[in-house]
Amino acid sequence: MTHLKPNKTTSNYRHIFLISHMRANTSLISHILGSHPQICGYYEMHLNYLTENDLLKQEKLLFENTEFNNETEKNKTQYLFDKLLHNDYELLLENLVPKSEAFESTKKLNILVSIRPPEQTIKSIVNLFRNKKEQRSYADPVNATKYYIERLKKMALFCKHHKNNFYYYDADLIRTHSEESLKHIQSWLSLSTPLTENYQVFSLTGRPRIGDSSENMKKGTIVKQQTNYDEIEIPTKLLQEVTLEAEKYRHLIISHAIDSMTF
């Protein structure tokens, strides 16, 4: 187990943050990234990033909770990863890099932004929460839709504020165009070796509140076939409204991205 030195005041690592929403293949890409030898982190940490101290907190927690095969493997780490999927958690980029390093911020902080289309996303959220004993509000399509739109709105505001400081990709490309999309992400993050469709199954893989708890996540490779949710119905008018609104936010986010990968 690795601990930070008591006198440490800044993080020496680069950071990768994924800004997205629930049920957007985020556990899948998180595991693919976290399996790369240069990256530590593969799960949702439920942290706010408001100051440099929060980066140190992330670092401490990751090194305490991540299994390394040996010290050499740990020493290869250059990037720390987390994903933010809820409006309860903030990422204030301007507070995370010292002013003296302002021009280096895009090297230290690497932001990925991703959206999945509404119908499959909302149905997946409803299915997930219908199988929970608690927090079942999102088991209703109306509440799930409200979460989705409110999240996209917050993401759009973040992207407008941080124009040309993030990369965007359509979430389903990770499954439908895996090789091509992973090459793009590797290039965006300046990783020295490829990201692959196979990933490590970690000790926290599949645990509730950590990420996707489905059996597919435990297979250690991308499962191309998506789950069918035909039994879940979204009112026609609601689906039409959310589709139009989601596309509006998607186009806005893409317009502010430094680069994007879309269908």
C-alpha positions as CSV (number, residue, x, y, z in Angstrom):
1,M,0.0,0.0,0.0
2,T,1.4,3.4,-1.0
3,H,0.9,6.6,1.0
4,L,1.7,10.2,0.1
5,K,4.5,12.0,1.8
6,P,3.2,14.3,4.5
7,N,4.8,17.4,3.1
8,K,3.5,17.0,-0.5
9,T,1.4,20.0,-1.7
10,T,0.9,19.4,-5.4
11,S,0.2,16.3,-7.5
12,N,3.0,15.2,-9.8
13,Y,0.7,13.3,-12.1
14,R,-1.4,14.2,-15.1
15,H,-5.1,13.7,-14.7
16,I,-7.8,12.3,-17.0
17,F,-11.4,13.2,-16.3
18,L,-14.4,11.8,-18.1
19,I,-17.4,14.0,-18.0
20,S,-20.5,12.0,-18.9
21,H,-23.7,10.6,-17.5
22,M,-25.0,7.3,-16.2
23,R,-25.3,4.3,-18.7
24,A,-23.0,5.8,-21.3
25,N,-20.5,2.9,-21.5
26,T,-18.4,4.8,-19.0
27,S,-17.5,1.7,-16.9
28,L,-16.2,0.1,-20.1
29,I,-13.9,2.9,-21.2
30,S,-12.9,3.4,-17.6
31,H,-11.7,-0.2,-17.4
32,I,-9.9,0.1,-20.7
33,L,-8.1,3.3,-19.6
34,G,-7.4,1.9,-16.1
35,S,-5.8,-1.2,-17.6
36,H,-3.3,0.9,-19.5
37,P,0.2,0.8,-17.8
38,Q,0.4,4.6,-17.7
39,I,-3.0,5.1,-16.0
40,C,-4.2,4.5,-12.5
41,G,-8.0,4.5,-11.8
42,Y,-10.9,2.7,-13.3
43,Y,-14.0,3.5,-11.2
44,E,-16.2,6.4,-10.2
45,M,-14.7,8.0,-7.1
46,H,-17.6,10.4,-6.2
47,L,-15.3,13.3,-5.5
48,N,-15.4,17.0,-6.1
49,Y,-12.4,18.6,-7.7
50,L,-12.4,22.2,-6.5
51,T,-8.8,22.8,-5.4
52,E,-5.3,21.2,-5.8
53,N,-5.9,19.4,-2.5
54,D,-8.7,17.4,-4.1
55,L,-6.2,16.1,-6.7
56,L,-4.0,15.0,-3.8
57,K,-7.0,13.3,-2.1
58,Q,-7.7,11.5,-5.4
59,E,-4.1,10.4,-5.6
60,K,-4.0,9.0,-2.1
61,L,-7.3,7.1,-2.5
62,L,-6.3,5.6,-5.8
63,F,-3.0,4.3,-4.6
64,E,-4.5,2.9,-1.5
65,N,-7.3,1.1,-3.4
66,T,-5.6,0.0,-6.7
67,E,-3.9,-3.3,-6.9
68,F,-0.4,-3.2,-8.5
69,N,1.4,-6.4,-9.4
70,N,4.8,-4.9,-8.4
71,E,6.5,-1.6,-7.7
72,T,7.7,-1.3,-11.3
73,E,4.1,-1.4,-12.5
74,K,3.2,1.3,-10.0
75,N,6.1,3.5,-11.0
76,K,4.9,3.5,-14.7
77,T,1.8,5.5,-13.6
78,Q,1.7,8.9,-15.2
79,Y,-2.0,9.6,-15.3
80,L,-4.8,9.4,-12.6
81,F,-8.3,8.8,-13.8
82,D,-11.8,9.6,-12.5
83,K,-15.2,10.1,-14.1
84,L,-18.0,12.6,-13.1
85,L,-21.5,11.4,-14.0
86,H,-23.7,13.5,-11.7
87,N,-24.4,17.1,-11.1
88,D,-23.5,16.7,-7.4
89,Y,-19.8,16.7,-8.3
90,E,-17.9,19.7,-9.6
91,L,-14.7,20.0,-11.7
92,L,-13.2,23.5,-11.5
93,L,-10.3,23.3,-13.9
94,E,-9.2,26.9,-13.2
95,N,-8.6,26.0,-9.6
96,L,-6.6,22.8,-10.2
97,V,-3.5,24.1,-11.8
98,P,-1.2,26.8,-10.3
99,K,-1.3,30.1,-12.1
100,S,2.4,29.6,-12.9
101,E,1.5,26.5,-14.8
102,A,-1.5,28.0,-16.6
103,F,-0.1,27.5,-20.1
104,E,0.6,23.8,-19.2
105,S,-2.9,23.1,-18.0
106,T,-4.0,21.1,-21.1
107,K,-1.0,18.8,-20.5
108,K,-1.8,18.3,-16.9
109,L,-5.6,18.0,-17.1
110,N,-7.0,15.9,-19.9
111,I,-10.8,16.1,-20.3
112,L,-13.0,13.6,-22.2
113,V,-16.7,14.4,-22.7
114,S,-19.2,11.8,-23.9
115,I,-22.9,11.5,-24.6
116,R,-25.1,8.5,-25.4
117,P,-28.4,8.9,-27.3
118,P,-31.4,9.3,-25.1
119,E,-33.6,6.2,-25.8
120,Q,-31.1,3.5,-25.0
121,T,-29.7,5.6,-22.1
122,I,-33.0,6.2,-20.4
123,K,-34.2,2.6,-20.8
124,S,-30.9,1.4,-19.4
125,I,-31.2,3.7,-16.4
126,V,-34.8,2.5,-15.8
127,N,-33.7,-1.1,-16.0
128,L,-30.8,-0.5,-13.6
129,F,-32.9,1.1,-10.9
130,R,-35.8,-1.3,-11.2
131,N,-33.4,-3.9,-10.0
132,K,-32.4,-1.9,-7.0
133,K,-33.9,-2.2,-3.5
134,E,-33.2,1.5,-2.8
135,Q,-33.0,4.8,-4.8
136,R,-35.7,3.6,-7.1
137,S,-36.8,7.1,-8.3
138,Y,-35.0,6.6,-11.6
139,A,-37.0,3.4,-12.3
140,D,-39.6,5.7,-13.7
141,P,-38.9,6.9,-17.3
142,V,-40.0,10.5,-16.5
143,N,-37.5,10.8,-13.6
144,A,-34.8,9.1,-15.6
145,T,-35.4,11.5,-18.5
146,K,-35.2,14.4,-16.1
147,Y,-31.8,13.3,-14.8
148,Y,-30.5,12.8,-18.4
149,I,-31.5,16.2,-19.6
150,E,-30.4,18.0,-16.4
151,R,-27.0,16.3,-16.7
152,L,-26.6,17.2,-20.4
153,K,-27.4,20.8,-19.6
154,K,-24.8,20.9,-16.9
155,M,-22.3,19.3,-19.2
156,A,-23.0,21.8,-21.9
157,L,-22.4,24.7,-19.5
158,F,-19.1,23.1,-18.4
159,C,-18.0,22.7,-22.1
160,K,-19.0,26.3,-23.0
161,H,-16.9,27.6,-20.1
162,H,-13.9,25.4,-21.1
163,K,-14.0,25.9,-24.8
164,N,-11.2,24.0,-26.7
165,N,-10.1,22.4,-23.5
166,F,-11.7,18.9,-23.9
167,Y,-12.3,16.1,-26.4
168,Y,-15.7,14.8,-27.3
169,Y,-16.8,11.3,-28.5
170,D,-20.1,9.7,-29.0
171,A,-20.4,7.0,-26.3
172,D,-21.6,4.1,-28.5
173,L,-18.5,4.3,-30.7
174,I,-16.6,2.5,-27.9
175,R,-18.7,-0.6,-28.8
176,T,-19.5,-0.1,-32.5
177,H,-16.2,1.2,-33.7
178,S,-13.9,0.0,-30.9
179,E,-10.5,-0.1,-32.7
180,E,-10.9,3.3,-34.4
181,S,-12.3,5.1,-31.3
182,L,-9.6,3.7,-29.0
183,K,-6.9,4.9,-31.4
184,H,-8.4,8.4,-31.3
185,I,-8.5,8.4,-27.5
186,Q,-4.9,7.1,-27.3
187,S,-3.8,9.9,-29.5
188,W,-5.7,12.6,-27.6
189,L,-4.2,11.5,-24.3
190,S,-0.7,11.0,-25.8
191,L,-0.4,7.5,-24.5
192,S,2.8,5.7,-25.5
193,T,1.1,2.3,-26.2
194,P,-2.3,1.4,-27.6
195,L,-5.6,1.1,-25.8
196,T,-7.1,-2.4,-26.4
197,E,-10.5,-4.0,-26.4
198,N,-9.4,-6.3,-23.6
199,Y,-9.1,-5.0,-20.1
200,Q,-8.3,-6.0,-16.5
201,V,-11.0,-7.2,-14.2
202,F,-10.2,-5.4,-10.9
203,S,-11.2,-6.0,-7.3
204,L,-13.9,-3.4,-7.4
205,T,-15.2,-4.3,-10.9
206,G,-19.0,-4.8,-10.8
207,R,-19.6,-3.4,-7.3
208,P,-22.6,-1.1,-6.8
209,R,-21.9,2.6,-6.9
210,I,-18.5,1.8,-8.4
211,G,-19.7,1.3,-11.9
212,D,-21.6,-1.1,-14.2
213,S,-22.6,-4.2,-12.1
214,S,-23.6,-6.3,-15.1
215,E,-22.0,-9.7,-15.8
216,N,-20.7,-8.3,-19.1
217,M,-18.2,-6.0,-17.2
218,K,-16.6,-9.1,-15.7
219,K,-15.8,-10.6,-19.1
220,G,-12.7,-8.5,-19.6
221,T,-13.4,-7.5,-23.2
222,I,-15.8,-5.3,-25.1
223,V,-19.2,-7.0,-25.7
224,K,-20.5,-5.6,-29.0
225,Q,-24.1,-6.6,-28.6
226,Q,-26.2,-4.1,-26.7
227,T,-28.9,-5.1,-24.3
228,N,-32.5,-5.0,-25.6
229,Y,-34.9,-3.1,-23.4
230,D,-38.1,-3.5,-25.5
231,E,-40.2,-4.1,-22.4
232,I,-39.4,-0.6,-21.2
233,E,-41.6,2.1,-22.7
234,I,-40.9,5.8,-22.8
235,P,-44.0,7.9,-23.7
236,T,-43.8,8.9,-27.3
237,K,-44.1,12.7,-26.7
238,L,-41.5,12.6,-23.9
239,L,-39.0,10.6,-26.1
240,Q,-39.5,13.1,-29.0
241,E,-38.9,16.1,-26.7
242,V,-35.8,14.6,-25.0
243,T,-34.3,13.5,-28.4
244,L,-34.5,17.1,-29.7
245,E,-33.1,18.6,-26.6
246,A,-30.3,16.1,-26.3
247,E,-29.3,16.8,-29.9
248,K,-29.2,20.5,-29.1
249,Y,-26.8,20.0,-26.2
250,R,-24.7,17.5,-28.2
251,H,-24.2,20.0,-31.0
252,L,-23.3,22.7,-28.6
253,I,-20.8,20.6,-26.8
254,I,-19.2,19.4,-30.1
255,S,-18.9,23.1,-31.2
256,H,-16.7,23.8,-28.2
257,A,-14.5,20.7,-28.4
258,I,-10.9,20.9,-29.4
259,D,-11.6,17.7,-31.4
260,S,-14.4,15.2,-31.6
261,M,-15.3,11.7,-32.8
262,T,-18.9,11.2,-33.9
263,F,-21.1,8.9,-35.9
